[in-house]
Structures are given as C-alpha cells and as structure tokens.
Amino acid sequence: MKRSALIAALLVGLVPLRAAQAQDMPGQRILQRIDTNGDGAISKDEMTAARERLFRRLDRNGDGVIDEKEIDSARQAIEDRAEVAQARLGNRWRRLDTNGDGKVSQQEFASSMPLFDLIDRNGDGRLSADEIATIRKLIAERAN
C-alpha cells in the first residue's frame, strides 16, 4: 500500500520530483533498504546484517538451515504476490477503459483521476494548500 500511495502522490504532483528521481536511480531502493545508518553507502557489516535477515526469513521453522520445503514455500509466496499484482493491474486497466472497447485511449487515461477527486474534499475541482497538506500528511504517516 505504501508504494500505491507514493505512486498516487506522484500522479497528482504532491511529492517533490527529486524524490521520484531518487527512486528511479539504479540501486537506490536497495541502498535505502540495506543502508541502515543512512550514510549513503552499504558497509560490509550492513550487507552481512541484510543477508542474516534474509536467511531468517527463508528459514521458516528456525532450525538454522534452509531446506527445499522452505524454498518451495518462498517461491509459492512470490508467485502468489505476482498473481495478485496481475489481478490489480487488470482491474485498474478495465476501470480506465470507460467505453469498454478493450483499449485505453489517451483521453480515457488522462480523464481518470480518482485520487484528485478524493483529495479535492470540497469538490471545487481545485486542490487547495490545505487539501494538499492533508494528503501529504496521510502519505507520510503511511510511509512510517
């Protein structure tokens, strides 16, 4: 859900462009996840700690070894998440195809702004500073 909130915020321009660009930089997501002290680099100790966390996640029964059953379980979890993501994408695409012709035109794509409508609390077709501040606060709370 965090990723959806960020994407939604980017679509209505509520997150500074620099944050969006940082996400697009190769390796940035990995760096953010593993660089626990926030110094902008991954130390050998941080990498070791990340590998230990991964091992613990894979070693589902906590017996100190990863067996084939645990790998199969991890593989199935990945496949399940992929199926859910595919279903969400299909649902979103169908909602964009407002005339039901099996295609999403530029006009259909551009006119679909449910998040804008959600943020526009008073329905005046404009986002005020207060409305933007409210959504930014909600996004920040979800990110934590």
C-alpha positions as CSV (number, residue, x, y, z in Angstrom):
1,M,0.0,0.0,0.0
2,K,2.9,2.3,0.6
3,R,4.0,2.0,-3.0
4,S,0.5,2.8,-4.2
5,A,0.3,5.9,-2.0
6,L,3.6,7.1,-3.4
7,I,2.6,6.5,-7.0
8,A,-0.7,8.2,-6.4
9,A,1.0,11.2,-4.9
10,L,3.4,11.4,-7.8
11,L,0.5,11.4,-10.2
12,V,-1.0,14.5,-8.6
13,G,2.4,16.1,-8.1
14,L,2.4,16.1,-4.3
15,V,5.8,14.6,-3.9
16,P,8.8,16.6,-5.0
17,L,10.4,15.5,-8.3
18,R,13.7,14.9,-6.6
19,A,12.2,12.1,-4.5
20,A,10.8,10.5,-7.6
21,Q,14.1,10.7,-9.4
22,A,15.9,9.2,-6.4
23,Q,13.6,6.1,-6.7
24,D,14.5,5.8,-10.4
25,M,18.2,5.8,-9.8
26,P,19.7,2.3,-10.3
27,G,20.3,0.7,-6.9
28,Q,18.5,3.4,-4.9
29,R,15.9,1.1,-3.5
30,I,18.5,-1.5,-2.4
31,L,20.6,1.2,-0.9
32,Q,17.7,2.6,1.1
33,R,16.8,-0.9,2.3
34,I,20.2,-2.0,3.4
35,D,21.9,1.3,4.4
36,T,20.7,1.2,8.0
37,N,22.9,4.0,9.2
38,G,21.8,6.3,6.4
39,D,25.3,7.3,5.3
40,G,24.6,6.7,1.6
41,A,26.7,3.6,1.3
42,I,26.4,-0.1,2.2
43,S,29.1,-1.3,4.5
44,K,30.2,-4.9,4.8
45,D,28.5,-5.1,8.2
46,E,25.2,-3.8,6.8
47,M,25.4,-6.3,3.9
48,T,26.1,-9.1,6.4
49,A,23.1,-8.0,8.5
50,A,20.9,-7.9,5.4
51,R,21.9,-11.4,4.5
52,E,21.2,-12.6,8.0
53,R,17.7,-11.1,7.9
54,L,17.1,-12.8,4.5
55,F,18.3,-16.2,6.0
56,R,16.0,-15.8,8.9
57,R,13.1,-15.1,6.6
58,L,13.8,-18.1,4.5
59,D,14.4,-20.4,7.4
60,R,10.7,-20.5,8.3
61,N,11.0,-23.2,11.0
62,G,14.1,-21.6,12.7
63,D,16.2,-24.8,12.6
64,G,19.3,-23.0,11.3
65,V,19.1,-24.4,7.8
66,I,17.2,-23.7,4.6
67,D,15.7,-26.8,3.2
68,E,13.8,-27.5,-0.1
69,K,10.4,-27.2,1.5
70,E,11.2,-23.7,2.8
71,I,12.5,-22.6,-0.7
72,D,9.3,-24.0,-2.3
73,S,7.3,-22.0,0.3
74,A,9.2,-18.8,-0.6
75,R,8.7,-19.5,-4.3
76,Q,5.0,-20.0,-3.8
77,A,4.7,-16.7,-1.9
78,I,6.4,-14.9,-4.7
79,E,4.1,-16.5,-7.3
80,D,1.0,-15.6,-5.1
81,R,2.1,-11.9,-4.9
82,A,2.7,-11.9,-8.7
83,E,-0.8,-13.2,-9.3
84,V,-2.3,-10.5,-7.0
85,A,-0.3,-7.8,-8.8
86,Q,-1.5,-9.1,-12.2
87,A,-5.1,-9.0,-11.0
88,R,-4.8,-5.5,-9.7
89,L,-3.3,-4.3,-13.0
90,G,-6.1,-5.9,-14.9
91,N,-8.7,-4.3,-12.7
92,R,-7.1,-0.9,-13.0
93,W,-6.9,-1.2,-16.8
94,R,-10.6,-2.2,-17.0
95,R,-11.6,0.8,-15.0
96,L,-9.6,3.1,-17.3
97,D,-11.3,1.6,-20.3
98,T,-14.5,3.6,-19.8
99,N,-16.1,2.9,-23.2
100,G,-15.4,-0.9,-22.9
101,D,-13.7,-1.2,-26.3
102,G,-10.7,-3.2,-24.9
103,K,-8.4,-0.2,-25.3
104,V,-7.4,2.7,-23.1
105,S,-7.2,5.9,-25.2
106,Q,-5.1,8.9,-24.2
107,Q,-8.4,10.7,-23.4
108,E,-9.6,7.8,-21.1
109,F,-6.2,7.7,-19.4
110,A,-6.0,11.5,-18.9
111,S,-9.6,11.8,-17.6
112,S,-9.2,9.1,-14.9
113,M,-8.1,10.9,-11.8
114,P,-9.9,9.3,-8.8
115,L,-7.1,10.4,-6.4
116,F,-7.5,14.0,-7.5
117,D,-11.2,13.7,-6.8
118,L,-10.5,12.1,-3.4
119,I,-8.1,14.9,-2.4
120,D,-10.5,17.6,-3.6
121,R,-12.5,17.4,-0.4
122,N,-14.8,20.3,-1.2
123,G,-15.4,19.2,-4.8
124,D,-14.5,22.6,-6.3
125,G,-12.2,21.0,-9.0
126,R,-9.1,22.6,-7.5
127,L,-6.6,21.4,-4.8
128,S,-6.1,23.9,-2.1
129,A,-3.0,24.1,0.1
130,D,-5.0,22.6,3.0
131,E,-6.1,19.7,0.9
132,I,-2.6,19.1,-0.4
133,A,-1.2,19.3,3.2
134,T,-3.8,16.8,4.4
135,I,-2.8,14.2,1.8
136,R,0.9,14.7,2.3
137,K,0.4,14.1,6.0
138,L,-1.5,10.9,5.3
139,I,1.2,9.7,2.9
140,A,3.9,10.5,5.4
141,E,2.0,8.6,8.1
142,R,1.6,5.5,5.9
143,A,5.3,5.5,4.9
144,N,6.3,5.2,8.6
